[in-house]
Structures are given as structure tokens and as C-alpha cells.
Amino acid sequence: MLAAKLKDARVRAPFPGATVTTSPSYVSLSGVQLVRKATLGVILLLGLAAFALTRAKGLGPAGHDTVEMVGLGLIVVCILGRVWCSLYIGGRKVRELVDNGPYSISRNPLYVFSFIGAAGIGAQSGSIVITLACFLVSYIVFAVLVRQEEAALLKVHGETYAAYMRSTPRFFPNFSRWWDRETLTVHPVRIARTFADGLFFLLAIPVAEGLEYLQQIHVLPVLASLP
């Protein structure tokens, strides 16, 4: 059944009424991306549970507010960074190897900015422990999923991608490898979609404030206090 699905998978062609068959690698990568989104949804629910049942302690009101403000800054960096990466990779991930701009110093800079955003979400709790936990969990999840993406991309790009893997870090950047092109072909719809997706990170702010208020009026129990 899986083979039949791969055989029949199609994408819209450049002109009306025509279709082209996608490669198994393209379908595989699409599946990995769906799993990634589902996993992030589960992490978000677990994060909300952590917010709802824990509270920050030991930092005082000023420290609590400082952690939240730093977290807001991290979320802004995440949104802008993801949009920046989308200028280069939007719509091209399978069809061509992008190795310039942010992708010249990291193979997955968009995910790196997602780590930063996850830490920003955790910081809205006012807890340094939850901030670090959100960063670590997101890193582990992406580290597992990105290996499946790499396997699909190796099938598409072969030795070219293998050489790129050997020369460029998976996540954390090597700035000495930076290079860029003079011009870029930009897909506005992809960029707008990435920006809209990034705005969901900002939802952590009102959600965290709402959960904190429910704790204060004793609607939600506090099971743990974390620094």
C-alpha cells in the first residue's frame, strides 16, 4: 500500500491540467515534516501542562519579569530568523541544495531559531529551569527528526549533499564558512506563511499570563516551584 501511495503521489505542474509524479524522497520528506509538526503540537501541550502546574520561585518579581522580557526577545529573534531563512529555503528544500546565506554556516538554521523560540516560550513562565527544559526538549526532538530529513535529502542530492554534510554543522553555526549570492529568488507566499507560523510563538505570552492568573486565584494547583 505504501508503494502505491508513493507511486501515485503527485504535485501540481507549472501549467493547468498537468501533473508530475513526485519522487519517494519528496514524499518521505513531506512525511517527516508532518511528524515534526505533530510532535511539536504534543510538546506544546506538555509545555502548557508544565506552565499550568508549576511556578517560578527564588528570583523575586524583578527577576521573574526579567526572564519574561528576555524570553520575549528570544521569540522576536526566532520569528525574524525563521523569516530570514525562508528567504533562502522557501519552496526549495528538496528540489535544490541551498548552501548559501544562513545555510552556509548551518545545515538547519531554521531549526536553530526554533530552539531559540522554544526557550523564549519557556521563559514566559519566569523560570530559568523551564526555559532550559524547553530548549533541550526541542533540540532533542529536532535532532531525531532531522536525521530522517537528511536521509531523504541524500537520496535526492547524493554526494553533493554528503559533502555539504561533512563541511557544514548540523545545527550550531560555523561563522567562518559564511558566503552568499548577490541575488535571491524570493517566494512571498512562503515567507508570509513562515511569518504567520512564527506568530504562534507569541501566543505563549497571553497563555502564560492567563495560567499564572489562574494559579493566583487558586483555580489551578501548583505542584512544583522551580527557580
MIPANU-422066 format. One record per residue (C-alpha): residue number from 1; residue in three letters; x, y, z. Coordinates in steps of 0.1 Angstrom, whole numbers, plus 5000, padded with zeros to 4 digits. Layout:
% residues N
   num   residuo      u      v      w
   NUM       ALA      X      Y      Z
...
//
This chain:
% residues 227
   num   residuo      u      v      w
     1       MET   5000   5000   5000
     2       LEU   5028   5024   5008
     3       ALA   5044   5017   4975
     4       ALA   5012   5025   4957
     5       LYS   5009   5058   4976
     6       LEU   5044   5068   4966
     7       LYS   5037   5058   4930
     8       ASP   5005   5078   4928
     9       ALA   5017   5109   4948
    10       ARG   5015   5140   4926
    11       VAL   5022   5177   4927
    12       ARG   5007   5205   4906
    13       ALA   5026   5211   4873
    14       PRO   5036   5246   4860
    15       PHE   5006   5246   4836
    16       PRO   4969   5237   4842
    17       GLY   4957   5202   4838
    18       ALA   4991   5186   4841
    19       THR   5006   5167   4869
    20       VAL   5040   5152   4877
    21       THR   5049   5122   4899
    22       THR   5068   5131   4930
    23       SER   5099   5111   4940
    24       PRO   5097   5088   4970
    25       SER   5123   5110   4987
    26       TYR   5100   5140   4983
    27       VAL   5071   5121   4998
    28       SER   5093   5108   5026
    29       LEU   5105   5143   5035
    30       SER   5069   5156   5035
    31       GLY   5060   5128   5059
    32       VAL   5089   5137   5082
    33       GLN   5077   5173   5082
    34       LEU   5042   5162   5092
    35       VAL   5056   5141   5120
    36       ARG   5076   5172   5131
    37       LYS   5045   5194   5133
    38       ALA   5026   5167   5152
    39       THR   5054   5163   5176
    40       LEU   5057   5200   5182
    41       GLY   5020   5200   5189
    42       VAL   5025   5174   5216
    43       ILE   5054   5193   5231
    44       LEU   5032   5224   5231
    45       LEU   5005   5206   5251
    46       LEU   5031   5192   5275
    47       GLY   5046   5227   5279
    48       LEU   5012   5241   5287
    49       ALA   5008   5214   5314
    50       ALA   5041   5224   5328
    51       PHE   5031   5261   5328
    52       ALA   4998   5253   5345
    53       LEU   5011   5231   5373
    54       THR   5044   5249   5382
    55       ARG   5056   5283   5391
    56       ALA   5088   5302   5393
    57       LYS   5104   5309   5427
    58       GLY   5135   5324   5442
    59       LEU   5140   5352   5416
    60       GLY   5116   5378   5430
    61       PRO   5092   5399   5410
    62       ALA   5120   5418   5392
    63       GLY   5139   5385   5383
    64       HIS   5106   5369   5371
    65       ASP   5099   5399   5348
    66       THR   5135   5399   5335
    67       VAL   5132   5363   5325
    68       GLU   5099   5370   5307
    69       MET   5114   5400   5289
    70       VAL   5145   5380   5278
    71       GLY   5121   5354   5266
    72       LEU   5101   5379   5245
    73       GLY   5134   5390   5229
    74       LEU   5142   5353   5221
    75       ILE   5108   5349   5205
    76       VAL   5113   5380   5183
    77       VAL   5147   5367   5173
    78       CYS   5131   5334   5164
    79       ILE   5104   5349   5142
    80       LEU   5128   5372   5124
    81       GLY   5154   5344   5120
    82       ARG   5128   5320   5106
    83       VAL   5117   5346   5080
    84       TRP   5153   5353   5071
    85       CYS   5159   5316   5065
    86       SER   5127   5313   5045
    87       LEU   5141   5339   5020
    88       TYR   5167   5313   5011
    89       ILE   5150   5279   5015
    90       GLY   5113   5286   5009
    91       GLY   5100   5260   4984
    92       ARG   5134   5248   4976
    93       LYS   5143   5222   5003
    94       VAL   5140   5191   4981
    95       ARG   5144   5205   4945
    96       GLU   5177   5222   4950
    97       LEU   5205   5223   4975
    98       VAL   5206   5256   4993
    99       ASP   5241   5262   5008
   100       ASN   5244   5300   5009
   101       GLY   5234   5327   5034
   102       PRO   5224   5311   5068
   103       TYR   5227   5277   5052
   104       SER   5264   5282   5046
   105       ILE   5271   5282   5083
   106       SER   5244   5257   5095
   107       ARG   5225   5230   5076
   108       ASN   5194   5237   5097
   109       PRO   5194   5273   5108
   110       LEU   5156   5275   5107
   111       TYR   5155   5248   5134
   112       VAL   5182   5266   5154
   113       PHE   5159   5297   5155
   114       SER   5131   5273   5166
   115       PHE   5152   5262   5195
   116       ILE   5156   5299   5204
   117       GLY   5118   5304   5202
   118       ALA   5112   5273   5223
   119       ALA   5134   5288   5250
   120       GLY   5115   5321   5247
   121       ILE   5083   5303   5252
   122       GLY   5096   5285   5283
   123       ALA   5109   5319   5297
   124       GLN   5073   5332   5298
   125       SER   5069   5310   5329
   126       GLY   5095   5332   5346
   127       SER   5115   5301   5354
   128       ILE   5151   5295   5342
   129       VAL   5147   5258   5346
   130       ILE   5116   5256   5324
   131       THR   5134   5279   5299
   132       LEU   5163   5255   5296
   133       ALA   5140   5225   5296
   134       CYS   5120   5238   5266
   135       PHE   5153   5245   5247
   136       LEU   5166   5210   5255
   137       VAL   5134   5191   5246
   138       SER   5131   5210   5213
   139       TYR   5167   5202   5205
   140       ILE   5163   5165   5212
   141       VAL   5131   5163   5190
   142       PHE   5147   5181   5161
   143       ALA   5179   5161   5164
   144       VAL   5159   5129   5159
   145       LEU   5137   5142   5131
   146       VAL   5165   5159   5112
   147       ARG   5183   5126   5107
   148       GLN   5153   5114   5087
   149       GLU   5152   5145   5066
   150       GLU   5189   5141   5059
   151       ALA   5183   5105   5047
   152       ALA   5157   5118   5022
   153       LEU   5179   5147   5010
   154       LEU   5208   5123   5005
   155       LYS   5187   5103   4981
   156       VAL   5178   5134   4962
   157       HIS   5212   5152   4961
   158       GLY   5236   5123   4965
   159       GLU   5273   5131   4970
   160       THR   5267   5168   4967
   161       TYR   5246   5167   4999
   162       ALA   5270   5143   5016
   163       ALA   5299   5168   5010
   164       TYR   5277   5196   5024
   165       MET   5270   5175   5055
   166       ARG   5307   5170   5060
   167       SER   5316   5206   5057
   168       THR   5287   5223   5075
   169       PRO   5274   5218   5111
   170       ARG   5240   5203   5115
   171       PHE   5228   5230   5139
   172       PHE   5251   5254   5157
   173       PRO   5268   5277   5131
   174       ASN   5304   5279   5120
   175       PHE   5305   5316   5110
   176       SER   5339   5312   5093
   177       ARG   5321   5294   5064
   178       TRP   5297   5323   5056
   179       TRP   5291   5331   5019
   180       ASP   5262   5345   5000
   181       ARG   5249   5352   4965
   182       GLU   5244   5386   4950
   183       THR   5207   5379   4942
   184       LEU   5179   5357   4956
   185       THR   5147   5344   4940
   186       VAL   5121   5350   4967
   187       HIS   5087   5333   4971
   188       PRO   5065   5358   4990
   189       VAL   5038   5333   4998
   190       ARG   5063   5310   5016
   191       ILE   5078   5339   5035
   192       ALA   5043   5351   5046
   193       ARG   5035   5316   5057
   194       THR   5067   5313   5077
   195       PHE   5060   5346   5094
   196       ALA   5024   5336   5102
   197       ASP   5037   5303   5117
   198       GLY   5062   5322   5138
   199       LEU   5034   5344   5153
   200       PHE   5022   5313   5172
   201       PHE   5053   5316   5194
   202       LEU   5038   5349   5206
   203       LEU   5007   5331   5219
   204       ALA   5029   5318   5247
   205       ILE   5028   5353   5263
   206       PRO   4990   5357   5269
   207       VAL   4987   5319   5276
   208       ALA   5014   5321   5303
   209       GLU   4999   5352   5319
   210       GLY   4964   5336   5319
   211       LEU   4977   5304   5336
   212       GLU   4996   5324   5361
   213       TYR   4965   5344   5370
   214       LEU   4945   5311   5374
   215       GLN   4972   5299   5398
   216       GLN   4970   5332   5418
   217       ILE   4932   5328   5423
   218       HIS   4937   5291   5432
   219       VAL   4919   5277   5402
   220       LEU   4949   5257   5392
   221       PRO   4971   5238   5417
   222       VAL   5008   5244   5419
   223       LEU   5026   5210   5420
   224       ALA   5061   5223   5418
   225       SER   5081   5256   5423
   226       LEU   5111   5259   5401
   227       PRO   5139   5286   5400
//
